[in-house]
């Protein structure tokens, strides 16, 4: 059974770097076509796709955050790390990580986030 | 970026009613459209993928349709546990985007 869980600080000061970890189980990020994505949600607002890392280390980012956002595999094989530099209050929100498996060649899997973590709330404030 | 626009932004309905939510893409996205349900305070849950395929474990009263730029999510008979926020999301391009959400409330 696939499960993901986000962890990290709840409060970050403006201009600092936010680092969040997604710890997952039930799948391997070494498996072809698997990806772990990050999504955030400002209070009372819509979901915002931030980026994704794939099994082969390919990463994609939201263009507006590309200069501040980095997604990498963690030191543990079951972790993905996201860093967001130079944060400001607009970066306040709940951050989710989620699983994706979709093989474009075979059509196997779903081109969607099928399992999500519970989310972690981050406040940017001095 | 592909912009996703949902309508209405909110609606009130009674248990047993048929409810339809619309999602429009700013350009053709074929059938690369997913629907999620979010109970406030919880993580989103995938309901429909590929515009019309029901995710495993999701009740059959949820139906997705459409292609190109116009899509619908229909709940054929609203149940108490369906009162939530619904989001559409396109996966046509590598930078995914979500709609702004539709809140379904109890009448």
Interface residues (C-beta under 8 A of the other chain):
Chain A: X37 X39 X46 X47 X48 X49 X60 X61 X62 X63 X96 X110 X111 X112 X113 X114 X116 X117 X118 X119
Chain B: X1 X32 X34 X36 X38 X42 X43 X44 X45 X46 X49 X50 X55 X87 X89 X91 X94 X95 X96 X97 X98 X99 X100 X101
